[in-house]
């Protein structure tokens, strides 16, 4: 009987073909305490890569948890805090999004 890591690795391998067609890649890093740790990447430009990455992670997590009931969760180790928009763009520098009058810009 295959262990948890083998089951997850097999399922990730199956997903990889489909993800590559849509401009994404997944790598299983390891499994700790029943949680699969993955690394996601997008191979095609998108308007908002953070949102696309979070959506991708959510779909992968749902598929893995549905197929492998003993898996407790999925963690994408390379996704930043939700507030870091543009985090994966070359030369990213966090900026203050408040206007000169202290209000937020639109």
N, C-alpha and C positions, 0 to 999 in steps of 0.2 A: 504494500500500500504506500503510495507516494506521500511524502511529508508536505507540510504546508508550503514551504518555500518552492518545492517542485511544482505543486499545483498552481501557485501564483505565477511562477516563471513560465509555465506552459501557456496559461491564459494570456499573459502579457505578450508572449511570442505570437499568439494568434491575433491579438489586437494590433500588433505592430504593422502588419501588412495593410490593414484598413486605415490606420492612422497616417501612415506614410502617404497614402493616396490623397488625404485631405490636408496635408501639410503639417503634420505633427509627428512627434517621436516620443517614445516612452522607454525608460530604462528602469529595471528593478534593481535598486541599490542593495537592500537587505530587508529582513523582517525582524522586528523587535517586539516582543510581547504580543504577538498576534497582529501587529500593525505593519502593513507593507509600506516600505519607504521607497518612493519612486522619484525619478527625475524626469520632468517634462520639458519638451522644447517645441517651438513652432518653427517650421522651416520656410514659411511663406509670410510675406508682410500682411499685417492686419491693422485696421485703424486703432484698436485698443488691445494690445497683446495681453495685458493683465486680465482683462475680462475674458478673453478667449482662453487663456490658460486656466483660469478658475472654472470656466464651463467645462473644459476638457477634463480637468481633474475630477469634477463632480460626476461626469458621465462614466469615467473609468472606475471611480470608486463604486458607483451604483452597480456596474456590470460585475466587478469582482466580488462584491458582497452578495449579489444574487447567485453567482455561480459557486462561491466557496463560503459556505455558512460558518465555518470555523474561523474565518478571517474577521478580526475585530474592527478594522478600519484601514484607511489609506492616507498617507501623509506625503505631500509633494514637497520634498526637501528644498527645492530651489525657488519656491514662490515666496515673495516678500510679504510684508504686512500690506493689508488692503489699501492703505493710504499712499503707497509709493507708486503713483502713476508715472509711467515712462521708465520704470526701473530697469528694463531690459534694452533700452536704447543706448547706442554709443554716446558717450559723453554725458550721461544722465547726471544732473545736478538738482537736488531737491530745491523747490522754490516756495516762497511764501505766497499763498493764493489770496491773501487779503489785499484789498485796494488801498490807496493812499488814505482814504477816509476811515479805514478800519473795517469797512464792509467787504464782503466777498465779491470777487469778480465773476462775471457770467461767462 
